[in-house]
Amino acid sequence: ERSSEMRCLSIICWSFATIRFREEAFFQRVSLASRSRFGEMKAFELSNLLWSFAKLSAGGDGFFSAVAPHLMRRQEGEFSPQCLATIAWAFGTAKVHIHSLFASFARELASAAPFMATQGIANTAWAFARVRRQEVALFRALSEASCRDHVIVTFKPQELSNLVWAFATVGLPSPALFSRLADVLVRRCWELPTQNVANMLWAYAKLAAPCRERVFPPLLDVTLSRLDHYKPQEISAILWA
């Protein structure tokens, strides 16, 4: 069946991206072959395909621009929050900012935020910050979803880093979120890789978060214990903070 062909292509592309195997000629052919057949794909198949292209920086801007009209025709609820977050992440990674498309993502994901996992929350915030798009209602919803007791403690270090970086990058203070995250960071600061530490310090300083006095001492202790492992850009961000 024709639909199975697109499913197979999605799986192959996902496999290539997972092992970071970039074969540009193959992805160019997939890009051309799929442009008239997006409608044959299920939501998760399309989100995996877009994730693959973004992960490998394959296909160029043209591929993402080509799929945008199909995404704009989707019905509300047709794509799960996880799929929409993944697609937003892919467009953000590719730095393809289509105003109407991101506006539609923002509306739907703001409503879905209470049902999103930590990865989806972090990826959504990061995607919008990546294209420097400030969506107040969406970020408020993501903040409220993150602050729930059973959610805040389950963020992975990279997700925490992406989340605070996103809020700081679009310039949206969220005192409640940053205060809750401060408690988590104090407990888990030694788990954070160097880039995450630098991002955290930069974000708390950028927004002048009132709770930064609780965060800076433990994170600076971590920094001083690993100075030899930091990249110049990370040291620069820490010194700025």
N, C-alpha and C positions, 0 to 999 in steps of 0.2 A: 504494500500500500504506500501511497505517496507520503502519508503522514509519518509512516515508520522511517522513511528516508530522512526526514528532518529530525526525528528523534535520534536516529543513529548519528547524524552529523553533530547534534548537540552533545551527545555523549563523548564522541571522539574529541571534539574541541575542548570539552571540560577536562578530559584525560590529559591532553597535551598541556593545558594551562596548569593543571595540578602538579605536573612534573617539570613545569617551566621549559617545555620544548617548543620553541618558536620556529615554525616553518612558514615563512611569509607567503610563498607561492600557494601553499595549501589554503591558508586563511583567506587569501585574496579570492580564490575560486569559491570557497564557502560563502564569502561575502556577496559575490555576484549571483551565485545560485540561489541564495536564500531570500533575496530582496523581494521577490514576488510571491514568497511562500510563507511569510511570517504567520499568516492566518491558520496555517496547518499545524502550528506548534502549540502545545499546552503552555500555560503560564510559566511553570517551572523549567520547561525545556528552553523557552526563550530567555528567561533570566539567566540560566546556566550558559547559554550561548553568548549573551552580552558580557557576562562576567569573564568568560574565557578570552574574548577579544580585548577587554580592558586590561586583564591581568597580564597579557603578553604584548600590550600596545600594538595590536595587530589591526589591519583593515583600514586604518585612517579614519578621519572624521566623517567621511562619506557614508560609512556603514551605519554609524549611530544616527546621522541625519536621516538616513533612509528608513530606519525602523520607527522613528518618532511619530509619523502619521498613524501608523498602526497602533501604537501605544495610546495616542490621543483618542482613538475610537473605542477604547476598552470601556466596558460597563463598570460602574462602581461595585467593588467586591469581587470582580472577576479574577483579579490577581490577589493572592494572599499578601499580608503585610511583609512577610519574609521575602517574597518575590519582588515586591515593589521596592523594598529597601535595597535588595541586591541590584536591581536595575538602576536605581538612583546612584548607588555606589559606582556602578560601571560608567555611567555618564559623567559622574564627577571625576573619576580616575582618568577618563579620556579627555576631560576638560571641554566637554561639549555642552554648553549651556543654552538650552532652548527654553525661552521664558515661559511659554504656555505649558510646556511639558512639566517643568519643575513646579509651576503653580498647581497643576493637577496632582502631582506627587504630594505636595505640601498639604493640600486639602484632605486627601484620602489618608495619608499617614498620620496626620494630626488626630483624626478620629480613631485610627487603629492603634495609636501609641500605647494605650493600657494593655493591649494584648501582645505586644512585641517582646521578643527575647532581647537580652542585653546586646547581642551582636547586631541585631536589627536597629536598635536604638542608636548605638555608636556609629554604625555605618551610615545611617540616615543623616545624623548631625554632621558627620565628616563630609559627606557628599555635598551637602548644601554649603558648607564652609569652603569646600574646595573651589566652588564656582563663585564664592563670595556673595551668596544669596541669603539675605536676612529675612527669615519668615518667622515673625514674632509668635504667632499662634502655634506653629509647629514646634518651635523650640520650647515654648512653655509646656506643651503637651509632653514632649520628650523629657523635660526636667521633672515634671510631676510623676511620670511613669518610672523614672530612674530612682526617685526618692522613696519608693515603697520599700518597706523593710525586707521583704523577701527577694527584692531585685537588687538593691544597692550592694549587697554583700556577695553577689554572684558575678559581678563584672570581672573580666580578665584584665591584667595590666594594660595590654594594648588597647582594649576597649575603653578603659578609664582615660588613658592618654588621649585617644581620639576624641572622646567626648568633651573633655575640658578644653582641648585645643580648638575644637569647633566653636564652642561658645565664645571663647576669647577672640577667635579670628573674625567672627561676624559682629563682635562687640556687644553681645547681649549678656549682661550680668544676670546671674541666677543665684542669689544669696543662699536660698534653701538647699539647692543642689550642691553648691560648693562647700557648704558647711557639712552636709551629710558625707560628701566625698572626703572631706578633711579627716573625719573619724576613721574612714576606711584606709586612707593613705598612711596615717600615723601607725596603724596596726600592720600594714603590709608593705611599708616602704622598702624593705630589703628584698622584696620580690621583683621590684621594678628594674627593667633593663635601663641602660644609661640614657637612651633616647627618650624613654618615658619620663625619667626623672627631670630631664631638661625641659620637656614639654609641660610637665606639671608646674614647675617653678615659673616658667614663662607665662603660662595661662593665668595663674593666680596673681602674678604681678601685673599683667596686662589689664585685668579687670579690677585691680586694686581690691580684691576680695577681702572683706573684713576678717575672715578666718585665716588669712595667710600667715599670721603670726604663729598659728598652731602647726602649719605645714612646713614652713621654711626650716626650722631647726632639725627635724629628723631627716628631711630630704637633703639638707646640706651635709649632715653627717654621712649619709650614703655617698654623696658626691666626693667628699674628701677621702673616703676609703677606696675610691676607684678612679682616682684622677688619671691614671695611666691608660684607662680604657675609653675615655671620652674622645669623640671626634672634635675638631676645631669648631664646627658649627654648634655643637652641643655646649661646649665651654662658653662660646659667645652668648648663647641664649641664657645660660645660667648667670653669667656676669651681668647681662642686661637686667635680668630679673632682680 
